[in-house]
Amino acid sequence: MKLAAAFSLFDDLRAAVRVAFWPTLKDICHNPALIFHISRTFMAHVWSAFAAPTDENGRLVKQSLLLPNATGTVLDIGAGFGHTIQYLDCSKVTKYVALEPNIQMHSKIRHTAERAGFHESDGSLVILSCGAEDTLEILKVLGDPYPVDTITSVLTLCSIPSPKRVITSLVKDVLKPGGQVLFYEHVLSPRADVAWWQRFWTPLWSIFLDGCRLDCPTHLHIEEMKYTDDMGNEVGMWDGGKTWGKPNESEENLWWHQAGRFVKHVQ
C-alpha cells in the first residue's frame, strides 16, 4: 500500500478539526455538561459540514440499493440528518423510523422527512433517540412482534459498539420474516496491507469521530448471520442476498465500501 494512501486519514482529520473544533468549544462553554459527550458533539459539527458531500459521494450506489428495494416500515439505523429519505420511494414506504441517538440531529431529520411527506402527526415519521442496541425500546414504540419491513444502515454500523450482536438482534427480533436489510458501509478491506493500516489508525480515528471504526467487517457480519431454530440448530438467517462494491473505488482506500441486500428467512 502506498504511504500516501495509508496516511490520507490525516487530511480528513485536519478538515474535521478545522470545521468542528471552535463550534464544539462554544457548545461546551454554553453547556459544560457536554464535556462528557465531547466526541458526539464534535461529530455533530463534522457531519453538519460533510454530510452533504459524503452523501453525494455514494449517491449512485444508494440510488440502486434503496430506491427500488425499501418498502413498508423502514427502520433507518443511525439516521444522521435523514439523507436516506431522499432515496425512498414514498409510494412504497408507509413509515420512516429514524433511529438517531444524537438529538442534535433530530431537527434536520424532521425537516427533511416532512419535505418528503413523512410526518409525526400522522405516524408516518417516528424519531427515536435510543441506540440500535436498545431492541426492547424499539419494540416498545413500534410494537411486537416484527414491526419492521426494511432495515437500512448507511455508514452507521462502523460506529456502534458490538455491531455483530446489535444487527443480529435487530434482524432476529425487529425485522419481519421475509423482510430485508439494505446496507452501504465502509468496511474492513480484504487486502491484508490495507486492513493493517485500518486497524492501526482506528484507535485514533474513533476518538475524533464518535467511535467510528475503519476495521469493522460489517458485510461479513451480515452475510454470515445465523439464528437458532426450535431444535437448537444454527441456521442461516437469509433466504437470499448479495454484496457488491462501489464502482471505481481504489483498493487502497482506507474507507473501502460494500453495499448489500439480504432477505430474512421465512420461518
C-alpha positions as MATLAB code, in Angstrom:
seq = 'MKLAAAFSLFDDLRAAVRVAFWPTLKDICHNPALIFHISRTFMAHVWSAFAAPTDENGRLVKQSLLLPNATGTVLDIGAGFGHTIQYLDCSKVTKYVALEPNIQMHSKIRHTAERAGFHESDGSLVILSCGAEDTLEILKVLGDPYPVDTITSVLTLCSIPSPKRVITSLVKDVLKPGGQVLFYEHVLSPRADVAWWQRFWTPLWSIFLDGCRLDCPTHLHIEEMKYTDDMGNEVGMWDGGKTWGKPNESEENLWWHQAGRFVKHVQ';
ca = [
       0.000    0.000    0.000;
       1.334    3.425   -0.918;
       2.190    5.640    2.059;
       0.175    8.488    0.576;
      -2.936    6.316    0.813;
      -2.003    4.970    4.235;
      -1.637    8.488    5.681;
      -4.576   10.030    3.794;
      -6.560    9.885    7.013;
      -4.738   12.984    8.270;
      -6.266   15.119    5.525;
      -9.696   14.142    6.809;
      -8.742   14.700   10.440;
      -7.400   18.177    9.683;
     -10.589   19.051    7.835;
     -12.702   17.739   10.722;
     -10.796   19.730   13.336;
     -10.906   22.855   11.182;
     -14.711   22.873   10.930;
     -15.676   21.392   14.310;
     -13.164   22.500   16.964;
     -14.446   26.004   17.650;
     -18.177   25.169   17.385;
     -17.631   22.288   19.820;
     -15.747   24.534   22.247;
     -18.526   27.099   22.000;
     -21.171   24.473   22.770;
     -19.244   23.283   25.828;
     -18.892   26.849   27.113;
     -22.662   27.266   26.865;
     -23.364   23.823   28.318;
     -20.406   22.407   30.315;
     -22.157   19.039   30.680;
     -21.341   18.400   27.008;
     -17.730   17.776   28.007;
     -18.919   14.260   28.873;
     -20.225   13.854   25.309;
     -17.475   15.758   23.526;
     -16.912   13.179   20.785;
     -20.606   13.110   19.908;
     -20.812   16.918   19.954;
     -17.699   17.176   17.774;
     -19.124   14.609   15.357;
     -22.385   16.533   15.041;
     -20.460   19.574   13.791;
     -18.292   17.451   11.486;
     -21.402   15.876    9.987;
     -23.008   19.286    9.519;
     -20.109   20.221    7.247;
     -19.503   16.917    5.474;
     -22.815   15.042    5.394;
     -23.836   16.502    2.039;
     -20.587   15.755    0.166;
     -20.387   12.315    1.791;
     -23.932   11.616    0.666;
     -23.167   12.794   -2.865;
     -20.080   10.578   -2.977;
     -22.219    7.468   -2.544;
     -25.321    8.642   -4.381;
     -25.257    6.173   -7.280;
     -24.812    3.167   -5.004;
     -27.580    4.274   -2.648;
     -29.958    5.012   -5.505;
     -29.598    1.487   -6.844;
     -29.763   -0.053   -3.355;
     -32.550    1.840   -1.601;
     -34.902    3.295   -4.182;
     -36.087    0.029   -5.771;
     -35.953   -2.112   -2.618;
     -37.057   -0.251    0.532;
     -40.724   -0.941    1.346;
     -43.248   -0.757    4.167;
     -41.985    0.370    7.559;
     -38.333    1.366    7.207;
     -36.040    1.450   10.247;
     -33.047    3.654    9.449;
     -30.190    2.890   11.864;
     -28.148    5.988   12.641;
     -30.273    8.303   10.529;
     -27.916   11.269   10.889;
     -29.597   14.205    9.167;
     -32.058   11.983    7.305;
     -30.262   11.737    3.958;
     -31.643    8.233    3.434;
     -35.106    9.717    2.975;
     -34.252   11.098   -0.454;
     -33.614    7.531   -1.683;
     -37.001    6.183   -0.588;
     -39.999    5.729   -2.875;
     -42.847    7.296   -0.901;
     -45.381    5.204   -2.803;
     -43.807    2.042   -1.331;
     -42.665    3.246    2.110;
     -45.513    3.708    4.616;
     -43.467    4.731    7.669;
     -39.956    6.083    8.159;
     -38.429    5.335   11.575;
     -35.261    7.356   12.197;
     -33.039    5.838   14.863;
     -30.607    8.576   15.928;
     -29.211    8.847   19.483;
     -27.610   12.226   18.749;
     -30.569   14.506   19.457;
     -28.714   17.465   17.932;
     -29.564   15.927   14.556;
     -33.298   15.456   15.144;
     -34.465   18.832   13.874;
     -32.827   18.257   10.490;
     -34.256   14.744   10.269;
     -37.704   16.161   10.936;
     -37.299   18.920    8.366;
     -36.038   16.555    5.660;
     -38.715   13.962    6.388;
     -41.570   16.443    6.341;
     -40.443   17.815    3.000;
     -40.613   14.242    1.675;
     -44.121   13.704    3.028;
     -43.393   11.879    6.303;
     -44.984   13.483    9.387;
     -45.032   12.702   13.089;
     -48.624   13.972   13.254;
     -49.952   11.098   11.112;
     -47.500    8.452   12.356;
     -45.582    8.134    9.092;
     -42.483    9.581   10.804;
     -41.048    8.292   14.075;
     -37.795    9.641   15.529;
     -36.167    7.558   18.267;
     -33.240    8.796   20.342;
     -32.260    5.351   21.632;
     -29.357    3.364   20.218;
     -29.557    0.456   17.814;
     -28.734   -1.865   20.695;
     -31.963   -0.887   22.503;
     -34.144   -3.528   20.873;
     -36.704   -3.554   23.680;
     -37.220    0.206   23.448;
     -37.658   -0.023   19.663;
     -40.255   -2.785   20.069;
     -41.992   -0.826   22.831;
     -42.525    2.104   20.466;
     -43.200    0.226   17.221;
     -44.987   -2.837   18.552;
     -44.166   -6.517   18.863;
     -43.571   -8.815   17.080;
     -41.570   -7.971   13.956;
     -42.806   -4.418   13.229;
     -40.293   -3.541   10.509;
     -40.254   -4.483    6.811;
     -36.874   -2.956    5.918;
     -33.774   -2.140    7.944;
     -31.382    0.341    6.365;
     -27.880    1.173    7.528;
     -25.802    3.804    5.744;
     -22.321    4.453    7.156;
     -23.539    3.642   10.659;
     -22.591    0.183   11.902;
     -18.929    1.235   11.988;
     -19.797    3.452   14.994;
     -21.907    1.010   17.001;
     -20.257   -0.979   19.810;
     -20.611   -4.740   19.261;
     -22.113   -4.279   15.778;
     -22.442   -8.002   15.070;
     -24.536   -8.575   18.178;
     -26.618   -5.442   17.584;
     -27.521   -6.057   13.946;
     -28.245   -9.741   14.683;
     -30.634   -8.759   17.479;
     -32.431   -6.247   15.249;
     -32.856   -8.745   12.441;
     -33.945  -11.535   14.784;
     -36.463   -9.570   16.864;
     -37.485   -6.459   14.894;
     -37.394   -7.443   11.212;
     -40.343   -9.475    9.993;
     -39.757  -12.804    8.172;
     -39.309  -12.019    4.503;
     -38.121   -8.507    5.396;
     -34.832   -7.148    4.164;
     -31.627   -5.495    5.311;
     -30.136   -2.874    2.993;
     -26.710   -1.511    3.849;
     -23.955    0.707    2.493;
     -20.929    0.797    4.806;
     -17.185    1.301    4.809;
     -15.700   -1.986    5.966;
     -12.516   -3.935    6.627;
     -10.597   -4.357    3.387;
      -9.857   -7.867    2.050;
      -6.317   -6.661    1.261;
      -4.020   -7.512    4.159;
      -1.893   -4.375    3.796;
      -4.889   -2.028    3.737;
      -6.516   -3.888    6.627;
      -3.314   -3.488    8.671;
      -3.454    0.294    8.293;
      -7.183    0.347    9.003;
      -6.559   -1.439   12.309;
      -3.568    0.796   13.061;
      -5.473    4.056   12.611;
      -8.815    3.027   14.154;
      -7.952    3.935   17.797;
      -7.037    7.485   16.742;
      -9.854    7.907   14.224;
     -12.531    6.655   16.628;
     -11.593    9.251   19.274;
     -12.437   12.125   16.944;
     -15.331   10.560   15.021;
     -17.594    9.318   17.823;
     -16.416    5.711   17.826;
     -16.250    5.213   14.058;
     -14.035    2.214   13.221;
     -12.172    1.701    9.967;
     -11.736   -2.023   10.582;
     -15.307   -3.272   11.032;
     -16.156   -6.247    8.736;
     -19.828   -5.301    8.627;
     -20.520   -7.060    5.331;
     -19.239  -10.344    6.748;
     -21.215   -9.973    9.984;
     -24.395   -9.621    7.953;
     -23.625  -12.206    5.286;
     -22.731  -14.888    7.861;
     -25.607  -14.153   10.254;
     -27.355  -17.157   11.815;
     -30.175  -17.861   14.248;
     -31.036  -20.815   16.481;
     -34.152  -22.747   15.439;
     -36.625  -24.579   17.688;
     -34.437  -27.699   17.599;
     -31.397  -25.788   18.859;
     -29.661  -25.858   15.492;
     -27.865  -22.857   13.994;
     -29.467  -21.913   10.680;
     -28.577  -19.278    8.125;
     -30.629  -16.106    8.624;
     -31.189  -15.389    4.938;
     -33.291  -16.745    2.109;
     -31.067  -14.811   -0.262;
     -28.718  -11.897   -0.555;
     -25.608  -10.429   -2.070;
     -22.956   -7.757   -1.550;
     -21.175   -5.546   -4.055;
     -18.597   -2.794   -4.104;
     -18.585    0.853   -5.011;
     -17.775    1.324   -8.709;
     -14.264    2.558   -9.499;
     -13.205    2.706   -5.854;
      -9.476    2.357   -5.212;
      -8.474   -0.873   -3.492;
      -6.169    1.190   -1.285;
      -8.963    3.308    0.133;
      -8.935    3.203    3.949;
     -12.703    3.673    3.709;
     -13.402    0.683    1.447;
     -17.136    0.340    0.822;
     -19.569   -2.513    0.405;
     -23.300   -2.446   -0.232;
     -25.678   -5.330    0.266;
     -29.253   -6.592    0.245;
     -30.333   -9.611    2.297;
     -33.807  -11.108    2.740;
     -34.694  -12.685    6.089;
     -35.622  -16.360    6.124;
     -39.363  -17.013    6.267;
     -39.567  -19.184    9.358;
];
